[in-house]
């Protein structure tokens, strides 16, 4: 077996019945169970049996739509979803090792609320929580809240973002949006630190439950947030739950580099993967985080079968049912687990430390990952054969972080 630092890290992105819009119509799909706790528990337990590092759970503050910029009226697609943070909270007590990373839309929610929700999941899971922060610039999402003006994202702007093209106007819009996200993450992190690790005394004899001197006002003042603190939830077991984000271009890469523990990126070959990693590392240095570990995971949509021909045929069948060829921001891989293992190891050599796989159809592709890909990687000495840590930070090789306020108090 290789040194643990050389092993691949694997996550799966769970999105309902899978990432293909016709997946719900497959014979083994379970659309009637989609809004039940059992359905989500079984998916995450399947991922845990495959020894995966973590699952992300997709979420949004609007209905799904085939159109990236506005609602559609389609009735032949999955519409509706459960709250990702509540799914993670439900799954936490019935899993033991796998990380739980719900998605949160940060430009329409408050960091104080999210900080205590993720801290609560960290307690419920005994140290396996994280969060994926995302932005939403659609007008129909904004209409649910009505508290702010968001410039409309034009179709050509969306196309440019997907292509990595940033006009001066679009770059300014992106910078404002992602600067807000960076401030949001900073507030999360400060609130998680606002209780020192030993702030709770719980001494019945003296009547002291907490040491009030070890709770700290964070006094955050920024362009978008003014948060006094402290949190109402003690510091999470991990100290800092894992923060993740998806990026497709320079400005989102800057958010990954300066604010997150794991970044998800969407290269389409090893050369592009190496270039993206190099850019993120340069942004880390610019943010004075060169000595910190920031994992860069490649996102891949997977259609997996025992033969390439079977995988191709299944994707074609799904495309026909959907009425269009499936497209994605990420690479779409169609083939066998062994062929996927070849690709992952090639991209790992380009600098990626892990991968977030998006199963095209559940349960089929999730089972192919856990029962096909994982054993193949294990045979090659490229993936763990047992969980080696009980926290998500431990699985990712990240230390328990010092509390910024405890350090400051000690220095004073």
N, C-alpha and C positions, 0 to 999 in steps of 0.2 A: 504494500500500500504506500502511496505517495505521502509526503509530509502534508499535514492537514491544511497548511496555508496554500498548497498547490491544488487542492481539490476544487472542483466546480461547486458553485452555489446555485441552487435551483429554487425558483418560486413559480407558482401558478397564479394567473389572474382569473378569478371567478366572476363570471357575468351571466347570471341566470342559467339558461340551458346551453350556453356556449356562445362563441363569438359570431358564428354564422347565423344570419337572420332566419334561415329555414331550419335550424337545428331542432327547434321545438316540435317539428313534424316527423322526426326520426322515430322508428319503431321503439327504440329503447329510451327515448326521452320521457320525462315525467312532468309535463306542463301543469297537470292538475295538482302536483305537490309543490310547485314553485314557491308558493307563499306560506309554506309550513316550516317550522323550525327543523323538523326531521330532515328535510331535503338538504338544508345547508350544513347541518351537523354531519351528515353522511359524506358530503363532498369534502369537507375539511378533514374528516377522519381518514378518507381515502388518501388525501395528500399527505397526511401524517404517516400512514403506513408506508408511503414511498420515501420517508425520511427527508421530505423537502424542508427548506429553511423557513419559508413562510408562504401564506396566501395573501393576495390582495383581493379586496371585495369592491367591485365597481359600484358607483353610486352617482346620483345627480339630483338636482333640484327641479327637474322638468321631466316630462315623458320622453322616452326614446323616440328618435326620428331618423329616417334614412337620409333626410336632408340635414347637413351639418349646421345650417344657419337658421332653420325655422321648423315649426311643427309640420308633420304630415298627417294625412287622414287615413293611413293604411290600417286595415283591420287584420292583415295576415302576418303580422309581426308581434313578437312579445312586447307588450306595453305595460308599464308599471313595475315597481320594485319595492323591496323592503329597505329600511334604513340600514346602511352598512355597519355603523357603529353598534347598533342594537343586535345585528346578526353576530358580530364579533363577541359581544357580551354574552350572548346565548351559547355560543360555541365554546367559549373559554373554559367552563368547568368540566366539559366532557372531552377535552384534549389535554395533552400533557407536555408536549415539546414544541410543536410547530408554532411559528409566529403568526399573529393575526393583525392584518394591516388594512383597516377600512379606509375608504376614500372620503374626503371631505372637500366641499366647495368653499374656498376660504374668502372669496370676495362677497359672499352673501351671508356669512355666519360670523359669530363673535369668537375671538380667540379664547376668552375666558371660559365660555361654555365648552368649547372643544377640548381645552386643556384638562378640565376635570373629567370629561367623558373618556378620553384616552387614558388618563391616570387611573380611572375606575376599571377599565379593561385590563390595565397592567396589574392591578390588584387581583381581579377575578382570574387572571391567567397565571398569576405568580411570576410575572416578569416576561411576558411574551407579546406585548402590545407595540404597535407602531401606527403610523398614519400616512396616507398618501394625500398630499395637498394638491388641489387642482383649481383652475380658474374657469369661469363660465362667462362669456361675453354676449350671450344671446339675449335678444330683446324679450323673448317669452319667459326666460328665467327671471330677468329683472322685473317683469310685470308681476311676479308673485310677491314682490317685496315693496317696490315703489319708493325706496328710500334714497336712491341715488340715480344720477344720470350716467349711462354707459354709452359711449359713441357706438353707433351700429357698425358691426363687422361686415364689410362688403364681401361678396363672393370672391372677388379678385384678391382681397386681403387674405381670405382663408386659403386660397390656392397658393399665395406667396408664402404663407406660414408653412404649409405642408411641404413646399419645395425648398424651404430654407432661404427664401429671398426676402430681404428686409429693406423696404424703401425707407427714407428718412422719417416719413410720417408714421409708417407702421412700426418702425423701431422705437419711436417715442412712445407710442401707445403701448407697445410691449414692455418697454422699460418701466413705465408707470405701473402697469398691471403687476409685473413681477417684483418691482420694488415693494408694492403693497404686500405681496405674498411673502417676501423676505421679512418684512416687519411683523407680519402675522406669526411666522415661525419663531422670530425672536421673542415675541410675547409668550408664545407657548413655552419656550425653553426657560424663560425667566420665571414664569409661574410654576413650572415643575421644580425649579430650584428654590422657590420662595419659602418652603419648609426645609430646614436642615434634616439630615437623615435621622438624627436622634432628638428631634424636637418633641416627640411624644414621650412623656415620662410615665403616665398611667400609675402613679403612686397613690394607692388608696390611703395609706397611713398618713401622708402629708396633705392629701387632698389636691395634689397637683397633677392634672392630666397632661398639660403641655408646658414646655419652657417657652414663655412668650418671647424671650429674647432671641429665640431661634426661628421665629417667623419673621419674614422680611417683606417690606413694601418694595415692589419692583419699580414704581415711579416711572413707567414708560411713557414718554411723550414723543409722538411722531406725527407725520402728515396724516395718517389714517386712523391711528389709535391713540387713546389716552387711557392707560390702565394703571391703577394704583396697586392692586394686589393687597395682601398675599392671596394665594389660592385658598379655597375652602377644603381642598383635598390634600392630605399629606404627600410628601415627595414619593413618586412612584417607586416600586421595587427596583426598576432598572436605573433609577435616577433620572435618566432621560430616555423615554421611549423612542423608538426609531422613527425618523422623519424621512419620507421618500417623496419623489416627484418625477413626473415624466417630462422629457424635453426633446424638442425637435430642431432647435436652432440655437444661435449664440446666446440670446438673452435668457432663455430657459436654462441653458447650460450654466450660466452664471448663477442662477438660483440654486441649481444642484451643487455647484462648487462651494458656494459660501454658506449654504443653509442646511443641507441635507446630510444624511448618512448613506443613503442609497439613491442613485439616479437611474431611471429607466430611459433608454435611448433606442432609436430605431434604425440602425444601419442595415444596408442591404447586401453588404459583402465585407470581407475581412479588412480590405483597404479603408473603407469608410469607417469601420469600427475603430481602427487604429487612429484615424484622424480625429474622430469624436473624443476618444479617450485623451488624446494629446491636448485637445482644446480645453477639456474640463480640468486636466491637471494644471495647465497654464492659468486658468481662472482660479484654481485653488491657491496657487502661489500668489496671485494678485490679491487674494482675500486673506493672506497670511494663515492659510490652513494647510500648507504643504506637508506638515508633519502629522496631520490627521488622516485617518482612513475614510475615504469616500468610495464606496463600491459603485461601480458602473455596470449595470445589468443590461444586456441586450434583450429587447422584446421581440418575440417571434410568434406568429399565429401558426398553429400546427394542425395538420390533417395527417394522422398516423394510422398505418395499417401494416399487416404482415408482409405485404408486397407493395411496391410503388404503384403497380397497376390498380390494386384495390383502393389505395388512397386517392389516386387520380379519379377513379370511377365514382367514389363517394363524394368527392368535392363537386364533380360534374352533376351528380344527381341533386345535391343540395342547391347548386346554382340554378338548375332548371326549375326547382320548386320555388326558389326565390324570384325567378324571372329576370335575373341579371347575374353577371359574374361578380363574385365577391371581391371586394377591394379593401385595403387596409393601409394605415400609416406605416405599419410594421411589415417586415418580410413575411410572406406566406409560404410556409414550408409544407410540401406534400411528398410523403415518402415513408420509409420505415424508421423505426427507432434507431437502428444501427446507422442509417444514413444521417439521421439528425445528430447522433453522437459525433460523427465525423465533422459535421458543420460546427457544433458547439466547441469542440476541441480546437478547431482551426481559428475560430473567433476568439477563444480564450488566449491563444498565442498572440493575438493582435492587441491584447491588453484588457479585455473584459474579464471581470472577476466572477460573473454569474449571468444567469438568464432568467427572465420572467416569461414563461410560456403561456400563451393564450389558447386554451383548448377550443377548437372550432365547434365541437359538439360534445356535450356531456350527457351520459357518462363515458361514451366511447373513447374520446381523446384523452380524458383525464386518466382512465385506466391504462391506456397505451403509454402514458408518461410514467405512471407509477410501477406498472408491471412489465413494461417493455424497455423504455429508455433507461430507467434507473438501474435495473440489473445489467444492462449493456455497459453503462458507465462504470459500474462496480467491477465488472470483469476486466475493464481496462485500467483499474486502479485510479479512477478519476472522480469517484464520488464516495461519500461516507457509507459505511456499513452499519452504523449505529449512531444515534444522537450522542454528541459529546458534550453538550451543555444543556442547561435547563432554562436559560433565558434567551431571548432573541439576540440581544447584544452579544451573548456568549457564542451563539451559533455563527454570528457574523464576525467574530474575532475582535469585538469592540470592548474596551475596558469600561468598568463602572465609572462614570465621570465624576470629577470633583464638583462639589456644589460651589458655584461662584460666590454666593453670599457668605458661606462659611469661611472661605478663603479670605474674603475681604475682612470679615470680623476678626479672624485670627491675626491678620496683619495689623489691624488697628490696635 
